[in-house]
Amino acid sequence: MIKGFLNLPWLVWAGLALAIGIAYSFFGIPKSAETAIGFRFFILRWAHALTWFLLTINFALRGISPNLNGIANIVAAAGGVMYLLFMMMAFLVK
């Protein structure tokens, strides 16, 4: 297994990120999503969970092969953009 952050295998990190993503799919719904409509509702409802699912893919790619690190970086960057969009919708756009 390919070791990653804190000397744990990347696939362990993928499993943890997947568990967090599933939890946010069902339990991490912000109160502001109840009154939001359209695109803002979609982002508030699903972007945090999608961020964790993108991190899951990132960790899994790193665990499969070091040759996939370039693609994993792009997926991780997409997760960062998704989280930034979530934060903007949650705190800046009212």
Stockholm file with secondary structure:
# STOCKHOLM 1.0

chainA/1-94         MIKGFLNLPWLVWAGLALAIGIAYSFFGIPKSAETAIGFRFFILRWAHALTWFLLTINFALRGISPNLNGIANIVAAAGGVMYLLFMMMAFLVK
#=GR chainA/1-94 SS CCBCGGGCBHHHHHHHHHHHHHHHHHTCCCGGGGTCCHHHHHHHHHHHHHHHHHHHHHHHHHHHCGGGHHHHHHHHHHHHHHHHHHHIIIIICC
#=GC SS_cons        CCBCGGGCBHHHHHHHHHHHHHHHHHTCCCGGGGTCCHHHHHHHHHHHHHHHHHHHHHHHHHHHCGGGHHHHHHHHHHHHHHHHHHHIIIIICC
//
